[in-house]
Amino acid sequence: MDVPTRIDRLEMRLTEQDSTIEDLNRTVTEQWRVIDRLVRQVDALRDQIEEAAARSAPRGPEPPPPHY
């Protein structure tokens, strides 16, 4: 195998690997954006649930029913 052919093959592999790395980087970046958005949504929902629970929580002991 002569040297130019080996270099050509190596350059082709490098180009393919660079392309693959760029694709993976785009995919990971988009996934982090989605994860970040979902985390913020879960946090907002948790806050809403905690607020709703605080509003509906009984304040002090419940008075006995009138028939007592």
C-alpha positions as MATLAB code, in Angstrom:
seq = 'MDVPTRIDRLEMRLTEQDSTIEDLNRTVTEQWRVIDRLVRQVDALRDQIEEAAARSAPRGPEPPPPHY';
ca = [
       0.000    0.000    0.000;
       1.520    3.282   -0.982;
       1.642    6.308    1.275;
      -0.788    8.589   -0.634;
      -3.501    5.928   -0.488;
      -3.065    5.489    3.258;
      -3.154    9.235    3.789;
      -6.265    9.527    1.614;
      -7.990    6.827    3.652;
      -6.988    8.468    6.903;
      -8.278   11.817    5.681;
     -11.579   10.208    4.661;
     -11.917    8.580    8.076;
     -11.101   11.846    9.798;
     -13.727   13.667    7.735;
     -16.338   11.005    8.547;
     -15.448   11.120   12.230;
     -15.651   14.919   12.281;
     -19.095   14.719   10.707;
     -20.200   12.104   13.226;
     -18.894   14.188   16.135;
     -20.756   17.260   14.866;
     -23.979   15.242   14.535;
     -23.581   13.848   18.042;
     -22.834   17.290   19.434;
     -26.002   18.712   17.848;
     -28.023   15.817   19.223;
     -26.623   16.175   22.746;
     -27.108   19.944   22.691;
     -30.749   19.569   21.640;
     -31.314   16.902   24.297;
     -29.926   19.219   26.989;
     -32.289   21.956   25.816;
     -35.219   19.562   26.084;
     -34.075   18.302   29.497;
     -33.665   21.860   30.755;
     -37.146   22.802   29.535;
     -38.668   19.691   31.137;
     -36.886   20.322   34.444;
     -38.277   23.872   34.496;
     -41.775   22.537   33.730;
     -41.545   19.946   36.519;
     -40.357   22.630   38.939;
     -43.269   24.882   37.963;
     -45.749   22.020   38.381;
     -44.247   21.131   41.766;
     -44.675   24.759   42.859;
     -48.299   24.750   41.663;
     -49.025   21.524   43.550;
     -47.416   22.847   46.726;
     -49.413   26.081   46.462;
     -52.656   24.173   45.877;
     -51.904   21.880   48.819;
     -51.168   24.851   51.063;
     -54.461   26.529   50.116;
     -56.502   23.396   50.691;
     -54.748   22.327   53.892;
     -56.987   22.621   56.936;
     -56.119   25.455   59.238;
     -56.046   24.146   62.766;
     -58.157   21.292   64.110;
     -61.417   20.616   62.348;
     -64.421   21.582   64.462;
     -66.697   18.748   65.540;
     -69.867   18.240   63.528;
     -72.984   20.045   64.801;
     -74.677   16.884   66.092;
     -72.125   16.439   68.916;
];
